Amino acid sequence: MSIFSLVVDRNFFVMGEPAIYTPEGGAPKSIKVMPRRPDEIIGLGDASLSSNTAIFDIRVAEIVNPQEGDTLLFKGIAYVVQGSPVYQDGDRLIWCVDTYPREQP
C-alpha cells in the first residue's frame, strides 16, 4: 500500500460523508463520499441555463466499477450516475462520479 493510498483513505475517513451506493440490480452498500456541486451555467443565445448535477468522489476501494444508472443516496436525495465515471487521480484510487437527482414521483 502506497503512502498516497493511506492519505486518500485517511481523508475519506475524516472528511468523507456517509452515503448509500446501489448498483443497478444490486445490493445497497454504505460508503463515504466527498460531494462537489459545481454551478454550471450554460449560455444559449440570450438565455442561460443552470445545470442541476452533483459530482461525488468515491474511493475505488469501496466501489470497484461504478456504472451509468447506479444510484447514490446522499442526505435523503437519490442521485443517478450519468455517463462513465472517470478516475480522479493518477494512481486510480478515486472515482469522479457525475450524477443528477432522481425526480420524485
C-alpha positions as CSV (number, residue, x, y, z in Angstrom):
1,M,0.0,0.0,0.0
2,S,1.4,3.4,-1.0
3,I,1.6,6.5,1.1
4,F,-0.8,8.2,-1.3
5,S,-3.3,5.3,-0.7
6,L,-3.0,5.8,3.1
7,V,-3.6,9.6,2.7
8,V,-6.7,9.0,0.5
9,D,-8.1,6.5,3.0
10,R,-7.5,8.9,5.9
11,N,-9.0,11.9,4.0
12,F,-12.2,9.9,3.3
13,F,-12.3,8.7,6.9
14,V,-12.0,12.3,8.3
15,M,-13.8,14.4,5.6
16,G,-16.0,11.9,3.8
17,E,-19.8,11.9,4.3
18,P,-22.0,8.9,4.5
19,A,-23.9,7.7,1.5
20,I,-25.5,4.5,0.2
21,Y,-24.5,3.3,-3.2
22,T,-26.7,0.9,-5.1
23,P,-25.6,-0.7,-8.3
24,E,-28.3,-1.2,-10.8
25,G,-29.9,-4.5,-9.9
26,G,-27.5,-5.0,-7.0
27,A,-27.5,-4.7,-3.2
28,P,-27.0,-1.3,-1.4
29,K,-23.7,-0.6,0.2
30,S,-22.8,2.1,2.8
31,I,-19.8,4.2,1.7
32,K,-18.2,7.6,2.3
33,V,-18.2,10.2,-0.4
34,M,-16.8,13.7,-0.9
35,P,-19.5,15.7,-2.7
36,R,-18.8,18.6,-5.1
37,R,-21.6,20.6,-6.6
38,P,-20.3,22.9,-9.3
39,D,-22.7,25.6,-10.5
40,E,-22.6,25.1,-14.3
41,I,-24.3,27.9,-16.3
42,I,-24.8,27.2,-19.9
43,G,-25.3,30.1,-22.3
44,L,-27.9,29.6,-25.0
45,G,-28.3,32.8,-27.1
46,D,-29.6,35.5,-24.8
47,A,-30.7,33.0,-22.1
48,S,-28.7,31.0,-19.6
49,L,-29.5,27.6,-18.2
50,S,-28.3,26.2,-14.9
51,S,-27.3,22.6,-14.7
52,N,-28.6,20.6,-11.8
53,T,-25.8,18.0,-11.3
54,A,-23.8,16.8,-8.4
55,I,-20.3,15.3,-8.6
56,F,-19.1,12.8,-5.9
57,D,-15.6,11.5,-5.3
58,I,-15.7,7.8,-4.3
59,R,-12.9,5.5,-3.3
60,V,-12.2,2.7,-5.7
61,A,-11.6,0.5,-2.7
62,E,-15.3,0.9,-1.9
63,I,-16.9,0.8,-5.4
64,V,-14.8,-1.0,-7.9
65,N,-16.9,-0.5,-11.0
66,P,-19.5,2.3,-10.9
67,Q,-21.8,2.3,-13.9
68,E,-24.3,4.6,-15.5
69,G,-27.7,4.0,-14.0
70,D,-26.4,3.2,-10.5
71,T,-27.9,5.1,-7.6
72,L,-26.3,7.1,-4.8
73,L,-28.4,8.1,-1.8
74,F,-26.9,11.2,-0.1
75,K,-28.6,13.3,2.6
76,G,-32.0,11.9,1.7
77,I,-31.7,12.6,-2.1
78,A,-31.3,9.9,-4.6
79,Y,-28.8,10.6,-7.4
80,V,-28.4,8.6,-10.6
81,V,-25.0,8.1,-12.1
82,Q,-24.8,9.6,-15.6
83,G,-22.1,9.0,-18.1
84,S,-18.9,7.0,-17.5
85,P,-17.2,7.6,-14.2
86,V,-13.5,8.7,-14.5
87,Y,-10.5,8.3,-12.2
88,Q,-9.8,11.5,-10.3
89,D,-6.1,10.7,-9.6
90,G,-3.1,9.2,-11.4
91,D,-3.0,6.2,-9.0
92,R,-6.6,5.3,-9.8
93,L,-7.7,5.4,-6.2
94,I,-10.7,7.8,-6.5
95,W,-13.6,7.8,-8.9
96,C,-15.2,11.1,-10.0
97,V,-18.9,10.2,-10.5
98,D,-21.2,12.7,-12.2
99,T,-24.9,12.4,-11.1
100,Y,-28.3,14.0,-11.4
101,P,-31.1,14.0,-8.8
102,R,-33.8,11.4,-9.5
103,E,-37.1,13.0,-9.9
104,Q,-39.6,12.3,-7.1
105,P,-43.0,10.7,-8.2
